[in-house]
Amino acid sequence: MKIAVAKGDGIGPEIMDAVLRIFDANEVGLQYQFVEMGKWVFDKGYSNGMTPDAQRTIEETGILFKGPMETPKGKGVKSVNVTARKTWNTYANKRVFQTLHGVETVFSRGGINIDLTIVRENIEDTYGGIEHMLTHDVALSRRFITRPGSAQVIRYAFEMARQKGARRITCGHKANIMKQTDGLFLEVFYEIAKEYPDLKSDDKIVDDLAMQLVIRPDQFDVVVMTNLQGDIISDLCAGLVGGLGFAPSANIGDHISIFEAVHGTAPDIAGKNIANPTALLLSGLAMLRHLGFTHNAATIENALLYTLEQGIRTGDFGDRSKPALNTTEFADAIIGNFGKTPEVGAKPIIDNTPTTAAVCHLDKNPMLVSKEAEDEKIVGVDFFIESTEQPNKVAEKALAVTGDLFKLVTISNRGTQVWPKGSIYTNLVNQFNCRFESTGDIAVSQTDIIELYRRLAEQFKVCSLELLNMWGDKRAYSLAQGQ
Ligand code: NAI
């Protein structure tokens, strides 16, 4: 079986060589096709950070095992790590956090065992990077949360939880504030939960979740989250089990999957052969299991856990009174411990059943389907306009252009209503949202809105607009604070 391997930048080549040496010593039946990705590929002039050959090889093999990669700063290029996840629709980022016997943490000292999996949506949210300066003072990031994108990752989380034998699956969110975006994610979570009655499904607001994870991480089993919140919470969880050196990550898609460590290129220790290869090794073990090499994965993991239990360590963790091994010596110690069983957390040895990644070409996009639109109508529009005037003055100008079809219902600034009612204590920036709704609650057309735009543009610079839609009797937009 062939997989694509990109060694990466900084400590990438050192830790990748160590991990591949461990795989080879365990006679893992994989062939590596080394591909060119990372900083030096950007430097060669490939703006997405990978060569066309690399892209072809990854698409043919369906698996990319990668070291960390640096994004050149200040060159306007996007991270190759994020490009890879998005290009190949690896929509679920799975990170497993387990107490490792021998890696001392406050929880291991307190006898609290952690075994939790975070599934983070990997494509959408603010990571779309769709950002604009609307005025010199106001930046806007568009946060897309979609029904099919949410369903894809949530279904994966439920399936994975069932396979793992989990009892509980929790949705982390901020739907109390972001009622449309996080509200949609939470709604889809509970829709899918109905198909998995064997699992206890519940939800937690993300700030509470963060606190609960720090107080009693052992109460959680599987947690599924949107992209940014999941990113932050999963690094918090890395801290619970000993830091980034122990945090593996699998980016799972239907056709291509990417396995990598959570940490970066560690430029401060690159080239010194002292980096800890454990996180990359754990990611590699997740890849072996994904490909059906369960026997190899369990043998290597037991050797790793046994090695950690012996107090063998690299310089970044463990008992500082004991000497630290370098990367090569640490890998040799693991190889020397093949066949040994750790006292705690030994993995059962299950025969290999290799699977081949199915190579497929998308001829139709399965996500281009939508819920049947029921009684859908446009009832108004939000115009975001630039102005340094006071709300009453803005209102006066906006009221003058409403015409017969529209009424001005509210003006808000940074989401807080400042007209018709407001507080003199609300600080203003130079961008207002003027919300126009149709008079008599009737549907209006896009042409009506263009006409209103034309009239409003004579008074203000219009920075952006959003339609106000109704689906049946459900409002498909949020109210301003205080509206
Ligand atoms: P980093 O994770 O590279 O380093 C943070 C700290 O942790 C450093 O002190 C480093 O020495 C230490 N560290 C990290 N991995 C280690 C290991 N395996 N063994 C021992 N110590 C380790 O984060 P930083 O400095 O923010 O990022 C450096 C570069 O890595 C940036 O260019 C960033 O864009 C890139 N990066 C790439 C990622 C990826 O390829 N998936 C993920 C995160 C960052």
Residues whose N, C-alpha, C, O or C-beta is under 5 A from the ligand:
A	BS01	NAI	G67 P68 M69 E70 T71 N81 G245 A261 V262 H263 G264 T265 A266 P267 D268 I269 A275 N276 D316
